[in-house]
């Protein structure tokens, strides 16, 4: 009797999964063990691709039990990984390499999930090119992370020395910089979407002066500006291979939803308090460059990007290029 009940329960679960998943995902999920997966991401564009998965989990329709933590700064991630308090993190691209180098290879990269989303905004109309930033102060976030090194690289490739020709002032979160712009305390900032759309909606005198991705492409056409990467603890990957495979399927589905259902995705961004209003979210979401690049393509793109950073600032990726075992190729 007990054995029949267990079989009956498994059949119900399988039926429910078949109804809620596409055929490509079903084989992976049904072969997986259910797991508790703890995920951290930065508030902002790095978290947007997770929102559909977060919403699906909240409604009780995910195969795994997920614990999501949204953080304010990349510096909050390493201690959580070291203490084993999270299993997966969505982090700035260069931090992924730093974690690998500093944690004895215990970190592996799973996917690239965000490309360039950074823009220079200005109160006024004086910044028309990178050279116009000479003698100015740029407020930004991401000290020690991709925004800092991408900005530095673009400045140097245009003949400007950061800290000498251009002063860069760092703040902890984009919201803090947005407040400084709105109160007129600063004039120039480097911000990512969706914060740009948020501030533009509130300020008639603010304009997008430069797209940092376009500026990057002008001086580095071989490799894209990569913002965010999904990493996981190697131990967790080795102990739960099937669970992580089905998580990747669910994550890919979440990103596909966010990039193809703009209205619904924008509403999720508002519901999870990443963007304050629906019209702003609908404007920002198409410009957040959410992607899902895995496997050999991920490795090729990341290694190219890491080489650019390493040649300019070795410390920006932890002093050494990651080895091939950094890349999780299923």
Secondary structure, DSSP 8 states (H G I E B T S, - for coil): -HHHHHHHHHHHHHHHHHHHS-HHHHHHHHTS---EEEEEEETTHHHHTTHHHHHHHHTT--SSEEEEEEES-THHHHHHHHTT--SEEEEEHHHHHHHHHHTTT-EEEEEEEEE--EEEEEESS--SSGGGGTT-EEEES-TTSHHHHHHHHHHHHTT--BTTTBEEEE-S-HHHHHHHHHTTS-SEEEEETTHHHHHHHH-TTEEEEEEHHHHHHHH--SS--EEEEEEEEHHHHHH-HHHHHHHHHHHHHHHHHHHH-HHHHHHHHHHTTSSS-HHHHHHHHTTS-EEEE-HHHHHHHHHHHHHHHHHH-GGGGTSS---GGGB---
